[in-house]
Amino acid sequence: MELFVRFLLITVKFAVLLLHPFQYLTRIWARSQLKENKLPAIGNRLLTYNLLELRNRLRARQLTSVELVTVYIERIKEVNPKLNAIVEERFEAALLEAADVDRLIANANGNLKNLRNLFEKQPLLGLPMTVKESCALAGMSFAVGSLARRQLRATTDGAVVARMRHAGAIPLLVSATPEYCYSIDADTLLNGRSVNPYDFGCTPGGSSGGEGALNGAGASLFGIGSDIAGSIRIPSLFCGVFGHKPTGGVVTVAGHFPYSNDEDFQEYLVLGPITRFATDLTPLLEIMAGEYADQLRLHEPVELRHINVHYALSFPGLNGFMHQSVDWDIQDVILQAVDHLEKLGLQVQQAKLPGFRNSLEISLSGIARLTNMQFILEGKGKGMVWKSLGQLLRSLCGQSRYTTNAIIFDLMRRTNAFMPAQRLVAYRREGQAVAEELTRLLGENGVMLFPTMHAPASRHGWTSLQLWGVDYTLIFNVLGFPVTHVPMGLNDLGLPIGFSVVAAPFQDRLCLRMAVELERAFGGWLPPTPVQFVN
């Protein structure tokens, strides 16, 4: 345990406690100032169908790709003026690609064998998708929220984007991220502030914040996100959708920005799906994983009753006390899930997790050890710490070309996460021991229910404080474990809540099976505004 790191953690905790009444009053005042704090209701039933239902309709020629793509484009145009979740769209090109798909299906002449072969080769044929800007979509913006990169465009598709397009998916746009993806808030000087579909005064999260907002608003069938410290799971929590962080190293990160050839980076950063429907996660992950999909045994049947369930409501002991307390609403939905699974006859027990006593140090040191990963402020040497501090002060005064959270991330890396350099190796060994311990606990048939974060979406401008709970997500990137965020309804303020399902490496299918069951039992995604079908 590092005294200075813990001093910062406790200071933030008490600052949050002291500021809570002010934040509550600010929330009430902000809501009173917003003339409209709700998105338009979903009016088209097609927006509520999952991937499998839509694929069946396309194959049966009950629906055309042009019709489906048009419906999603109309929804995006309807909600994005409020969300500001898009960096750049390609609607005209998408409609042309959809028309090509319709001709391809028509050329099958209704022959069931030909149609079956067509959709087996391209399981996402004719389905629209959205793409996080950092994942690289050829010809589109590749600035990743940075003023310094504002002219950059992706010359080729990132590897995962290419796989999805090869499977027949049609990209509609690239979505907003924080600067260099170095924040849990999609708010940049280049693109402005993205907002939460459930409360415009709150953040949609980050770094896949645009994807979270669009999926939560029912404006994306599914999206490609990336995750090095919770960047899929945090927006999924904040925006009430499902998001899966695969086992480390299973999904290639080729073409992503930021990028590093560091071996740990290749394990920590993963690309994965974000969607409103738990049933869609498995087919999407299979395509994203490519040649490594067989290692995940996604087609192997999983008997729910054979899954052993462990759960924890927070970090244990003194470590948990030092962290900001996990909201009771989040603890409650974990306990509701535990009760449901016990009634189904599953073996359930509370996890002790003694190895998590240094979760923050293990997590932050993992990022601090990364080499050849881009800084937003270019340069080397000890003088860069002072330069970063200077930019931080300028940012707080609105005078910097860089965003505050991204500078804090830079500063954390340049100072070895505020630890002595020699301690980074020790925490690496400790992390490896924790991974072995947790793998033994979960085995090949166990999952753990665990908070995704300690609280739901925070108000704009408050994310630097919430950032000090990032080890709830980052620890599993460093350990390499697969994690699925599961939405579990809304709290009294109308904000989404939920939790994570964790499994041992390469046991992703257990997370996904549990997500499907919890979606069935508790309803999964809830639209920000009750649907009002007009067709």
Secondary structure, DSSP 4 states (H G I P E B T S, - for coil): --HHHHHHHHHHHHHHHHHHHHHHHHHHHHHHH-S--SPPPP--GGGG--HHHHHHHHHTTSS-HHHHHHHHHHHHHHHHHHH--EEEE-HHHHHHHHHHHHHHHHTTTT-HHHHHHHHHH-TTTT-EEEEEGGG--TTSB--TT-GGGTT-B-SS--HHHHHHHHTT-EEEEEE---GGG-SSS-EETTTEE--BTTBTTB---SSSHHHHHHHHTT--SEEEEEESSSTTHHHHHHHT-EEEEPSTTSS--TT-SS----HHHHHH-EEEEEES-GGGHHHHHHHHHGGGHHHHTTTS---GGG-EEEE-SSS-HHHHHHSPPPPHHHHHHHHHHHHHHHHTT--EEE---GGGGGHHHHHHHHHHT--S---SS---STHHHHHHHHHHHHHHTT--SS-HHHHHHHHHHHTGGGS-HHHHHHHHHHHHHHHHHHHHHHTTTEEEEE-SSSSSPPBTT-HHHHGGGTHHHHHHHHHT--EEEEEEEE-TTS-EEEEEEEE-TT-HHHHHHHHHHHHHHH-----SS------
